[in-house]
Amino acid sequence: MANARDIKLRIRSVKNISQVTRALQAVSASRVRKAMEQVEGTRPYATKAWQVLTHIAGQPGRNNLHPLLVQREEVKNVIVVMISGDRGLAGPYNTNVLRFTQTHFRNMDANVRYVTIGRKGTELMHRRGASVMAQFTDMPPEPEFTDAAPIGRIVVDEFLAGDADEIYLVYTDFVNMIRQVPTMKKLLPLEFHTTEGLVQSEFGGEQSGPPPAYTYEPGQVEILDEIVPQFTALQVYQALLESNASEHAARMVAMKNATDNASELADVLTLEYNKVRQQGITNEMLDIAGGAEALAQAKGA
């Protein structure tokens, strides 16, 4: 059994760690609120862009409207954009998205390459021997659309050049503060659904009444040339915001659990310290009583 001094030092260390985890929990709680505001701020634009694209893609001759709408007959090359975090201490957040990615693409009958966003995912992919064609790390705490635009441009260029037949986006969807779900979405070729209800489920928009009518100026082709690449980058940007909120929420929960565990461990160690201290006091009293008894016997003799 450890002595009282060692236990006291351990109690001090545990309490110091709990102060750090409590501070990290407070920081993550502040950042997750800002991240949630960013997610909500992008939804009106994303919803309207999706509606316009859905209307255009529903016109006859989809494959002739824009190269990014063309469905390839044979899928030989696939690119996966995987979003993780730059830092750890977020519970299973990073490992969950990596496990989800490998589950879906490990045995795929195609050449799979990865564009990784986040230091942790990049390191794990390199460790697993995956083909990483591009990597983005040290993303800002509050990402802007300009941070996602280069990623969108890379995948668009690869698709237009014929070096990729399908492009997928893997990220963590923010459901609430407790639940964050790894999610996969086909990024290119763009897939549209003519049902307005799917727009609601995808972006949280609300539709009522008859489907809207659109007048395009200068024309559908010019709009598609501009909006389709932008919408591709917008999906990446929205996934960044979702993952950012998910990471902060996961870190907040992980740090709260760590703080609670540290408090419980400190209580257990305090109880053990009191037992050791009490045992030491009892032994000292027994030694004193034994010495007094021996002295009394010596005087009586």
Disulfide bonds with the S-S distance in Angstrom:
none
